[in-house]
């Protein structure tokens, strides 16, 4: 992400709303959908006949380098451990990259289900085709993002670990790159988990983001974290907040 120099103030009411939401956990069954950890694609797949919606905001409300980066994410479950994805990327203030529409798919294939049932091993593979809707500093056109990773759960702690490789072009990453991707999820309660992910390298997603996820009734979920760039040229530190909802497209 390019250097961001303007200040975008956030009223105290914003933080009160976030705190109120975090405290408003009910005793109903929690939501179980998260298609990325923060930025790294997770092993979760939207169930067939359901639509996953998520709004992500990455922001830094103080100077120097105040910024906002928004991402709108939708995934349609089509069965066979697969979902179709559409993502609107790079809604930035101040503008630092072209707005991109990404279309693609992700599959999470269970491995050794009988032999290592408690480990819940999965192979995650995905492809996204980013299409720049405008041009910024010479970046436009159509690109590519491909990724593959393995995930599994440590039976005695229930920790889920994930690691793999990602390759993408500058429409999403600011530069063409090949990098390592990794993540973790540590359940603390049925609704609350510690989570985090990491892209290696020198590019706009080269960040470590630790945080937590909180599940709510009626298939809502909240994710909050703090991004730490690998290198100064990757961007700035800041907050990451995501709100997700799963909708059923079938009549009940």
Secondary structure as UniProt FT lines:
FT   HELIX           12..23
FT   TURN            48..49
FT   STRAND          50..60
FT   STRAND          67..79
FT   TURN            80..81
FT   STRAND          82..93
FT   STRAND          100..110
FT   TURN            113..116
FT   HELIX           117..119
FT   STRAND          122..132
FT   TURN            137..138
FT   STRAND          145..154
FT   TURN            155..158
FT   STRAND          159..168
FT   HELIX           170..173
FT   STRAND          177..187
FT   STRAND          192..199
FT   TURN            204..205
FT   STRAND          207..216
FT   HELIX           217..219
FT   STRAND          220..229
FT   HELIX           232..234
FT   STRAND          238..248
//
